[in-house]
Every structure is written in C-alpha cells, then in structure tokens.
Amino acid sequence: MKIEIKKFEELTLKEFYDIAKIRSDIFVVEQNCIYNDLDDKDQEAIHIMLKDKNEIKAYLRVLKPGVSYSDASFGRVAVVKSARRNGFAQQVVKEGIKYIVQNFKDNKITIGAQEYLTEFYKNLGFEIISDTYLEDGIKHIDMSYKN
C-alpha cells in the first residue's frame, strides 16, 4: 500500500475517472442519494489516495480554508467496498489531517460528517460542533479538530 497526494492538475485521467467512479458508486448508488458529486471543488482540492498495485482503495480530498468552511477541511472520504474493514479510512483521514497541518500551517479542521460516522471521527480527535442537519437527505453533523 502506498499513499499518493496530488493536486487536481497532477491527476491522470485514469485516476480522476477512478476517483469519480468510487465516489459515485458509494455516495450516489450505495447510499441511494441523488446529488451532484462534481461540485467544482475538485479543481482546488488536494487528492489523497491509498493505492494497492496502482488501484485506488481509499480516497479523500482536502480543501483549503474558505472553500467549504472558514477552516481547512476534507471530505469525500471513500473506501472501495472490497477493501473495507482494513483501517484504510483511518489511514487516509490521518494523511489528510497531516497534510493540512503541514501545508496550510493550520491546526483547526472543520468537516461535515455523516452522522453515523461520529464515533469514527471522535476517535481521531474530532468533536461535534453543530446539531444534526440534513444534507442531500442524509443526516450530517459538523465536527472540528484542533491539533
């Protein structure tokens, strides 16, 4: 397994296709949620991929302060179905946190997490900062991380 971190313009066409397919498979099909995944934030994002034999197994995108929240953020955390329950989500989230702290010199991160993942993010140092709200028909909660 290896981590790859790329700006949008550094992604190959195959990588971008694979990322879009993984996100669509999980967030649109698997979660039965019709929404526009391609939201014009990918071009500004840092894309973090966990690969095995050149195949993306886990992914997230990092967003600089001011894109989604006033703080730095990350989202679209995804692990392909066949690779779940191996700690890959935790690994890719830790890489996202590390990237933000090292490159944005920011020790505060705000995310909009699906509510069922609250404990997952709490275990990584996040705390709840909002009430539950619906986003695209799915319960979410804002969470914050301070290094």
Residue pairs with C-beta under 8 A, 6 or more apart in sequence:
1 50
1 51
1 52
1 57
1 88
1 91
2 50
2 51
3 48
3 49
3 50
3 51
3 91
3 92
3 95
4 48
4 49
4 51
5 46
5 47
5 48
5 49
5 95
5 99
6 15
6 46
6 47
6 49
7 46
7 47
8 42
8 43
8 44
8 45
8 47
11 19
11 47
15 47
15 49
15 56
16 42
18 55
18 56
19 47
19 49
19 56
19 59
20 37
20 38
22 56
22 59
22 78
22 80
23 37
23 59
23 76
23 78
24 37
25 80
25 81
26 78
26 81
27 33
27 35
27 37
27 76
27 78
28 34
28 35
28 37
30 81
31 138
33 136
33 137
33 138
34 136
35 136
37 76
41 61
41 63
41 67
41 68
42 61
44 63
44 64
44 67
45 61
45 62
45 63
45 67
46 61
46 62
46 99
46 103
47 59
47 61
47 62
48 59
48 60
48 61
48 62
48 92
48 95
48 96
48 99
49 56
49 58
49 59
49 92
50 56
50 57
50 58
50 59
50 88
50 91
50 92
50 95
51 57
52 83
56 80
57 79
57 80
57 83
57 88
58 77
58 78
58 79
58 80
58 83
58 88
58 89
58 91
58 92
59 76
59 77
59 78
59 79
59 92
60 74
60 75
60 76
60 77
60 78
60 92
60 93
60 95
60 96
61 74
61 75
61 76
62 72
62 73
62 74
62 96
62 99
62 100
63 72
63 73
63 74
63 75
64 72
64 104
65 71
65 72
65 73
65 104
65 106
67 73
68 75
68 110
68 112
69 110
69 111
70 110
71 106
71 108
71 109
71 110
71 144
72 100
72 104
72 106
72 108
72 109
72 110
73 109
73 110
73 111
73 112
74 93
74 96
74 97
74 100
74 109
74 111
75 111
75 112
77 89
77 92
77 93
77 96
79 88
79 89
79 92
89 120
90 120
90 124
93 121
93 124
94 124
97 109
97 124
97 125
97 145
97 147
100 106
100 109
101 107
101 147
107 146
107 147
108 144
108 145
108 146
108 147
109 126
109 144
109 145
110 129
110 142
110 143
110 144
110 145
111 121
111 126
111 142
111 143
111 144
111 145
112 135
112 140
112 141
112 142
112 143
113 121
113 126
113 140
113 141
113 142
113 143
114 138
114 139
114 140
115 132
115 138
115 139
115 140
115 141
116 139
118 128
118 141
118 143
121 143
122 128
122 143
124 145
125 145
125 146
126 143
126 144
126 145
127 143
127 144
127 145
128 141
128 142
128 143
129 142
129 143
129 144
130 141
130 142
131 141
132 139
132 140
132 141
133 139
133 140
133 141
134 140
